[in-house]
């Protein structure tokens, strides 16, 4: 596989990457707004935020960074 084929094959993972960064980031913003609006304890917000980020990085690691690079 040459560089052109490889660069074309990586376009889909880049789209995945943008979704997996945007969606959890939006979720964190919503969690923060809910916490501020309803005066939820900060500790519960931190736990939820950590779980969202952990899931995001696990998905990114599995789906994107385990692809074979061109030789």
Phi and psi restraints in degrees (range 20) as a CNS / XPLOR table:
assign (resid 1 and name C) (resid 2 and name N)
       (resid 2 and name CA) (resid 2 and name C) 1.0 -88.4 20.0 2
assign (resid 2 and name N) (resid 2 and name CA)
       (resid 2 and name C) (resid 3 and name N) 1.0 179.5 20.0 2
assign (resid 2 and name C) (resid 3 and name N)
       (resid 3 and name CA) (resid 3 and name C) 1.0 -64.9 20.0 2
assign (resid 3 and name N) (resid 3 and name CA)
       (resid 3 and name C) (resid 4 and name N) 1.0 -37.3 20.0 2
assign (resid 3 and name C) (resid 4 and name N)
       (resid 4 and name CA) (resid 4 and name C) 1.0 -63.0 20.0 2
assign (resid 4 and name N) (resid 4 and name CA)
       (resid 4 and name C) (resid 5 and name N) 1.0 -44.5 20.0 2
assign (resid 4 and name C) (resid 5 and name N)
       (resid 5 and name CA) (resid 5 and name C) 1.0 -64.6 20.0 2
assign (resid 5 and name N) (resid 5 and name CA)
       (resid 5 and name C) (resid 6 and name N) 1.0 -41.6 20.0 2
assign (resid 5 and name C) (resid 6 and name N)
       (resid 6 and name CA) (resid 6 and name C) 1.0 -64.6 20.0 2
assign (resid 6 and name N) (resid 6 and name CA)
       (resid 6 and name C) (resid 7 and name N) 1.0 -42.5 20.0 2
assign (resid 6 and name C) (resid 7 and name N)
       (resid 7 and name CA) (resid 7 and name C) 1.0 -66.3 20.0 2
assign (resid 7 and name N) (resid 7 and name CA)
       (resid 7 and name C) (resid 8 and name N) 1.0 -33.7 20.0 2
assign (resid 7 and name C) (resid 8 and name N)
       (resid 8 and name CA) (resid 8 and name C) 1.0 -68.8 20.0 2
assign (resid 8 and name N) (resid 8 and name CA)
       (resid 8 and name C) (resid 9 and name N) 1.0 -36.4 20.0 2
assign (resid 8 and name C) (resid 9 and name N)
       (resid 9 and name CA) (resid 9 and name C) 1.0 -72.7 20.0 2
assign (resid 9 and name N) (resid 9 and name CA)
       (resid 9 and name C) (resid 10 and name N) 1.0 -16.7 20.0 2
assign (resid 9 and name C) (resid 10 and name N)
       (resid 10 and name CA) (resid 10 and name C) 1.0 -92.6 20.0 2
assign (resid 10 and name N) (resid 10 and name CA)
       (resid 10 and name C) (resid 11 and name N) 1.0 -5.0 20.0 2
assign (resid 10 and name C) (resid 11 and name N)
       (resid 11 and name CA) (resid 11 and name C) 1.0 -63.1 20.0 2
assign (resid 11 and name N) (resid 11 and name CA)
       (resid 11 and name C) (resid 12 and name N) 1.0 -42.0 20.0 2
assign (resid 11 and name C) (resid 12 and name N)
       (resid 12 and name CA) (resid 12 and name C) 1.0 -63.4 20.0 2
assign (resid 12 and name N) (resid 12 and name CA)
       (resid 12 and name C) (resid 13 and name N) 1.0 -46.8 20.0 2
assign (resid 12 and name C) (resid 13 and name N)
       (resid 13 and name CA) (resid 13 and name C) 1.0 -60.2 20.0 2
assign (resid 13 and name N) (resid 13 and name CA)
       (resid 13 and name C) (resid 14 and name N) 1.0 -31.9 20.0 2
assign (resid 13 and name C) (resid 14 and name N)
       (resid 14 and name CA) (resid 14 and name C) 1.0 -67.1 20.0 2
assign (resid 14 and name N) (resid 14 and name CA)
       (resid 14 and name C) (resid 15 and name N) 1.0 -37.8 20.0 2
assign (resid 14 and name C) (resid 15 and name N)
       (resid 15 and name CA) (resid 15 and name C) 1.0 -64.0 20.0 2
assign (resid 15 and name N) (resid 15 and name CA)
       (resid 15 and name C) (resid 16 and name N) 1.0 -44.6 20.0 2
assign (resid 15 and name C) (resid 16 and name N)
       (resid 16 and name CA) (resid 16 and name C) 1.0 -56.5 20.0 2
assign (resid 16 and name N) (resid 16 and name CA)
       (resid 16 and name C) (resid 17 and name N) 1.0 -45.4 20.0 2
assign (resid 16 and name C) (resid 17 and name N)
       (resid 17 and name CA) (resid 17 and name C) 1.0 -58.7 20.0 2
assign (resid 17 and name N) (resid 17 and name CA)
       (resid 17 and name C) (resid 18 and name N) 1.0 -43.7 20.0 2
assign (resid 17 and name C) (resid 18 and name N)
       (resid 18 and name CA) (resid 18 and name C) 1.0 -64.1 20.0 2
assign (resid 18 and name N) (resid 18 and name CA)
       (resid 18 and name C) (resid 19 and name N) 1.0 -38.8 20.0 2
assign (resid 18 and name C) (resid 19 and name N)
       (resid 19 and name CA) (resid 19 and name C) 1.0 -66.4 20.0 2
assign (resid 19 and name N) (resid 19 and name CA)
       (resid 19 and name C) (resid 20 and name N) 1.0 -42.5 20.0 2
assign (resid 19 and name C) (resid 20 and name N)
       (resid 20 and name CA) (resid 20 and name C) 1.0 -75.8 20.0 2
assign (resid 20 and name N) (resid 20 and name CA)
       (resid 20 and name C) (resid 21 and name N) 1.0 -10.6 20.0 2
assign (resid 20 and name C) (resid 21 and name N)
       (resid 21 and name CA) (resid 21 and name C) 1.0 -94.4 20.0 2
assign (resid 21 and name N) (resid 21 and name CA)
       (resid 21 and name C) (resid 22 and name N) 1.0 -42.2 20.0 2
assign (resid 21 and name C) (resid 22 and name N)
       (resid 22 and name CA) (resid 22 and name C) 1.0 -67.9 20.0 2
assign (resid 22 and name N) (resid 22 and name CA)
       (resid 22 and name C) (resid 23 and name N) 1.0 -46.5 20.0 2
assign (resid 22 and name C) (resid 23 and name N)
       (resid 23 and name CA) (resid 23 and name C) 1.0 -64.5 20.0 2
assign (resid 23 and name N) (resid 23 and name CA)
       (resid 23 and name C) (resid 24 and name N) 1.0 -49.5 20.0 2
assign (resid 23 and name C) (resid 24 and name N)
       (resid 24 and name CA) (resid 24 and name C) 1.0 -65.0 20.0 2
assign (resid 24 and name N) (resid 24 and name CA)
       (resid 24 and name C) (resid 25 and name N) 1.0 -33.8 20.0 2
assign (resid 24 and name C) (resid 25 and name N)
       (resid 25 and name CA) (resid 25 and name C) 1.0 -63.3 20.0 2
assign (resid 25 and name N) (resid 25 and name CA)
       (resid 25 and name C) (resid 26 and name N) 1.0 -42.2 20.0 2
assign (resid 25 and name C) (resid 26 and name N)
       (resid 26 and name CA) (resid 26 and name C) 1.0 -63.6 20.0 2
assign (resid 26 and name N) (resid 26 and name CA)
       (resid 26 and name C) (resid 27 and name N) 1.0 -40.9 20.0 2
assign (resid 26 and name C) (resid 27 and name N)
       (resid 27 and name CA) (resid 27 and name C) 1.0 -61.7 20.0 2
assign (resid 27 and name N) (resid 27 and name CA)
       (resid 27 and name C) (resid 28 and name N) 1.0 -39.8 20.0 2
assign (resid 27 and name C) (resid 28 and name N)
       (resid 28 and name CA) (resid 28 and name C) 1.0 -65.9 20.0 2
assign (resid 28 and name N) (resid 28 and name CA)
       (resid 28 and name C) (resid 29 and name N) 1.0 -38.6 20.0 2
assign (resid 28 and name C) (resid 29 and name N)
       (resid 29 and name CA) (resid 29 and name C) 1.0 -64.3 20.0 2
assign (resid 29 and name N) (resid 29 and name CA)
       (resid 29 and name C) (resid 30 and name N) 1.0 -44.4 20.0 2
assign (resid 29 and name C) (resid 30 and name N)
       (resid 30 and name CA) (resid 30 and name C) 1.0 -62.9 20.0 2
assign (resid 30 and name N) (resid 30 and name CA)
       (resid 30 and name C) (resid 31 and name N) 1.0 -43.6 20.0 2
assign (resid 30 and name C) (resid 31 and name N)
       (resid 31 and name CA) (resid 31 and name C) 1.0 -58.7 20.0 2
assign (resid 31 and name N) (resid 31 and name CA)
       (resid 31 and name C) (resid 32 and name N) 1.0 -42.3 20.0 2
assign (resid 31 and name C) (resid 32 and name N)
       (resid 32 and name CA) (resid 32 and name C) 1.0 -64.5 20.0 2
assign (resid 32 and name N) (resid 32 and name CA)
       (resid 32 and name C) (resid 33 and name N) 1.0 -44.8 20.0 2
assign (resid 32 and name C) (resid 33 and name N)
       (resid 33 and name CA) (resid 33 and name C) 1.0 -62.7 20.0 2
assign (resid 33 and name N) (resid 33 and name CA)
       (resid 33 and name C) (resid 34 and name N) 1.0 -40.3 20.0 2
assign (resid 33 and name C) (resid 34 and name N)
       (resid 34 and name CA) (resid 34 and name C) 1.0 -64.3 20.0 2
assign (resid 34 and name N) (resid 34 and name CA)
       (resid 34 and name C) (resid 35 and name N) 1.0 -41.3 20.0 2
assign (resid 34 and name C) (resid 35 and name N)
       (resid 35 and name CA) (resid 35 and name C) 1.0 -63.6 20.0 2
assign (resid 35 and name N) (resid 35 and name CA)
       (resid 35 and name C) (resid 36 and name N) 1.0 -42.3 20.0 2
assign (resid 35 and name C) (resid 36 and name N)
       (resid 36 and name CA) (resid 36 and name C) 1.0 -69.7 20.0 2
assign (resid 36 and name N) (resid 36 and name CA)
       (resid 36 and name C) (resid 37 and name N) 1.0 -44.0 20.0 2
assign (resid 36 and name C) (resid 37 and name N)
       (resid 37 and name CA) (resid 37 and name C) 1.0 -64.3 20.0 2
assign (resid 37 and name N) (resid 37 and name CA)
       (resid 37 and name C) (resid 38 and name N) 1.0 -46.8 20.0 2
assign (resid 37 and name C) (resid 38 and name N)
       (resid 38 and name CA) (resid 38 and name C) 1.0 -99.2 20.0 2
assign (resid 38 and name N) (resid 38 and name CA)
       (resid 38 and name C) (resid 39 and name N) 1.0 8.6 20.0 2
assign (resid 38 and name C) (resid 39 and name N)
       (resid 39 and name CA) (resid 39 and name C) 1.0 51.9 20.0 2
assign (resid 39 and name N) (resid 39 and name CA)
       (resid 39 and name C) (resid 40 and name N) 1.0 50.9 20.0 2
assign (resid 39 and name C) (resid 40 and name N)
       (resid 40 and name CA) (resid 40 and name C) 1.0 -74.8 20.0 2
assign (resid 40 and name N) (resid 40 and name CA)
       (resid 40 and name C) (resid 41 and name N) 1.0 154.9 20.0 2
assign (resid 40 and name C) (resid 41 and name N)
       (resid 41 and name CA) (resid 41 and name C) 1.0 -62.5 20.0 2
assign (resid 41 and name N) (resid 41 and name CA)
       (resid 41 and name C) (resid 42 and name N) 1.0 140.6 20.0 2
assign (resid 41 and name C) (resid 42 and name N)
       (resid 42 and name CA) (resid 42 and name C) 1.0 -62.7 20.0 2
assign (resid 42 and name N) (resid 42 and name CA)
       (resid 42 and name C) (resid 43 and name N) 1.0 -32.2 20.0 2
assign (resid 42 and name C) (resid 43 and name N)
       (resid 43 and name CA) (resid 43 and name C) 1.0 -63.9 20.0 2
assign (resid 43 and name N) (resid 43 and name CA)
       (resid 43 and name C) (resid 44 and name N) 1.0 -41.2 20.0 2
assign (resid 43 and name C) (resid 44 and name N)
       (resid 44 and name CA) (resid 44 and name C) 1.0 -66.1 20.0 2
assign (resid 44 and name N) (resid 44 and name CA)
       (resid 44 and name C) (resid 45 and name N) 1.0 -35.7 20.0 2
assign (resid 44 and name C) (resid 45 and name N)
       (resid 45 and name CA) (resid 45 and name C) 1.0 -65.2 20.0 2
assign (resid 45 and name N) (resid 45 and name CA)
       (resid 45 and name C) (resid 46 and name N) 1.0 -41.5 20.0 2
assign (resid 45 and name C) (resid 46 and name N)
       (resid 46 and name CA) (resid 46 and name C) 1.0 -64.5 20.0 2
assign (resid 46 and name N) (resid 46 and name CA)
       (resid 46 and name C) (resid 47 and name N) 1.0 -40.6 20.0 2
assign (resid 46 and name C) (resid 47 and name N)
       (resid 47 and name CA) (resid 47 and name C) 1.0 -63.6 20.0 2
assign (resid 47 and name N) (resid 47 and name CA)
       (resid 47 and name C) (resid 48 and name N) 1.0 -46.6 20.0 2
assign (resid 47 and name C) (resid 48 and name N)
       (resid 48 and name CA) (resid 48 and name C) 1.0 -62.5 20.0 2
assign (resid 48 and name N) (resid 48 and name CA)
       (resid 48 and name C) (resid 49 and name N) 1.0 -40.8 20.0 2
assign (resid 48 and name C) (resid 49 and name N)
       (resid 49 and name CA) (resid 49 and name C) 1.0 -62.7 20.0 2
assign (resid 49 and name N) (resid 49 and name CA)
       (resid 49 and name C) (resid 50 and name N) 1.0 -42.9 20.0 2
assign (resid 49 and name C) (resid 50 and name N)
       (resid 50 and name CA) (resid 50 and name C) 1.0 -64.4 20.0 2
assign (resid 50 and name N) (resid 50 and name CA)
       (resid 50 and name C) (resid 51 and name N) 1.0 -39.9 20.0 2
assign (resid 50 and name C) (resid 51 and name N)
       (resid 51 and name CA) (resid 51 and name C) 1.0 -64.8 20.0 2
assign (resid 51 and name N) (resid 51 and name CA)
       (resid 51 and name C) (resid 52 and name N) 1.0 -41.3 20.0 2
assign (resid 51 and name C) (resid 52 and name N)
       (resid 52 and name CA) (resid 52 and name C) 1.0 -63.6 20.0 2
assign (resid 52 and name N) (resid 52 and name CA)
       (resid 52 and name C) (resid 53 and name N) 1.0 -46.4 20.0 2
assign (resid 52 and name C) (resid 53 and name N)
       (resid 53 and name CA) (resid 53 and name C) 1.0 -66.0 20.0 2
assign (resid 53 and name N) (resid 53 and name CA)
       (resid 53 and name C) (resid 54 and name N) 1.0 -39.1 20.0 2
assign (resid 53 and name C) (resid 54 and name N)
       (resid 54 and name CA) (resid 54 and name C) 1.0 -62.6 20.0 2
assign (resid 54 and name N) (resid 54 and name CA)
       (resid 54 and name C) (resid 55 and name N) 1.0 -43.7 20.0 2
assign (resid 54 and name C) (resid 55 and name N)
       (resid 55 and name CA) (resid 55 and name C) 1.0 -64.0 20.0 2
assign (resid 55 and name N) (resid 55 and name CA)
       (resid 55 and name C) (resid 56 and name N) 1.0 -41.3 20.0 2
assign (resid 55 and name C) (resid 56 and name N)
       (resid 56 and name CA) (resid 56 and name C) 1.0 -61.5 20.0 2
assign (resid 56 and name N) (resid 56 and name CA)
       (resid 56 and name C) (resid 57 and name N) 1.0 -48.4 20.0 2
assign (resid 56 and name C) (resid 57 and name N)
       (resid 57 and name CA) (resid 57 and name C) 1.0 -69.2 20.0 2
assign (resid 57 and name N) (resid 57 and name CA)
       (resid 57 and name C) (resid 58 and name N) 1.0 -30.4 20.0 2
assign (resid 57 and name C) (resid 58 and name N)
       (resid 58 and name CA) (resid 58 and name C) 1.0 -65.2 20.0 2
assign (resid 58 and name N) (resid 58 and name CA)
       (resid 58 and name C) (resid 59 and name N) 1.0 -45.2 20.0 2
assign (resid 58 and name C) (resid 59 and name N)
       (resid 59 and name CA) (resid 59 and name C) 1.0 -65.2 20.0 2
assign (resid 59 and name N) (resid 59 and name CA)
       (resid 59 and name C) (resid 60 and name N) 1.0 -43.4 20.0 2
assign (resid 59 and name C) (resid 60 and name N)
       (resid 60 and name CA) (resid 60 and name C) 1.0 -61.5 20.0 2
assign (resid 60 and name N) (resid 60 and name CA)
       (resid 60 and name C) (resid 61 and name N) 1.0 -44.2 20.0 2
assign (resid 60 and name C) (resid 61 and name N)
       (resid 61 and name CA) (resid 61 and name C) 1.0 -61.9 20.0 2
assign (resid 61 and name N) (resid 61 and name CA)
       (resid 61 and name C) (resid 62 and name N) 1.0 -44.6 20.0 2
assign (resid 61 and name C) (resid 62 and name N)
       (resid 62 and name CA) (resid 62 and name C) 1.0 -70.9 20.0 2
assign (resid 62 and name N) (resid 62 and name CA)
       (resid 62 and name C) (resid 63 and name N) 1.0 -46.5 20.0 2
assign (resid 62 and name C) (resid 63 and name N)
       (resid 63 and name CA) (resid 63 and name C) 1.0 -85.6 20.0 2
assign (resid 63 and name N) (resid 63 and name CA)
       (resid 63 and name C) (resid 64 and name N) 1.0 -27.2 20.0 2
assign (resid 63 and name C) (resid 64 and name N)
       (resid 64 and name CA) (resid 64 and name C) 1.0 -111.0 20.0 2
assign (resid 64 and name N) (resid 64 and name CA)
       (resid 64 and name C) (resid 65 and name N) 1.0 -48.3 20.0 2
assign (resid 64 and name C) (resid 65 and name N)
       (resid 65 and name CA) (resid 65 and name C) 1.0 -85.6 20.0 2
assign (resid 65 and name N) (resid 65 and name CA)
       (resid 65 and name C) (resid 66 and name N) 1.0 1.5 20.0 2
assign (resid 65 and name C) (resid 66 and name N)
       (resid 66 and name CA) (resid 66 and name C) 1.0 -101.9 20.0 2
assign (resid 66 and name N) (resid 66 and name CA)
       (resid 66 and name C) (resid 67 and name N) 1.0 20.4 20.0 2
assign (resid 66 and name C) (resid 67 and name N)
       (resid 67 and name CA) (resid 67 and name C) 1.0 -83.3 20.0 2
assign (resid 67 and name N) (resid 67 and name CA)
       (resid 67 and name C) (resid 68 and name N) 1.0 152.1 20.0 2
assign (resid 67 and name C) (resid 68 and name N)
       (resid 68 and name CA) (resid 68 and name C) 1.0 -82.2 20.0 2
assign (resid 68 and name N) (resid 68 and name CA)
       (resid 68 and name C) (resid 69 and name N) 1.0 133.3 20.0 2
assign (resid 68 and name C) (resid 69 and name N)
       (resid 69 and name CA) (resid 69 and name C) 1.0 -84.0 20.0 2
assign (resid 69 and name N) (resid 69 and name CA)
       (resid 69 and name C) (resid 70 and name N) 1.0 155.7 20.0 2
assign (resid 69 and name C) (resid 70 and name N)
       (resid 70 and name CA) (resid 70 and name C) 1.0 -67.7 20.0 2
assign (resid 70 and name N) (resid 70 and name CA)
       (resid 70 and name C) (resid 71 and name N) 1.0 151.0 20.0 2
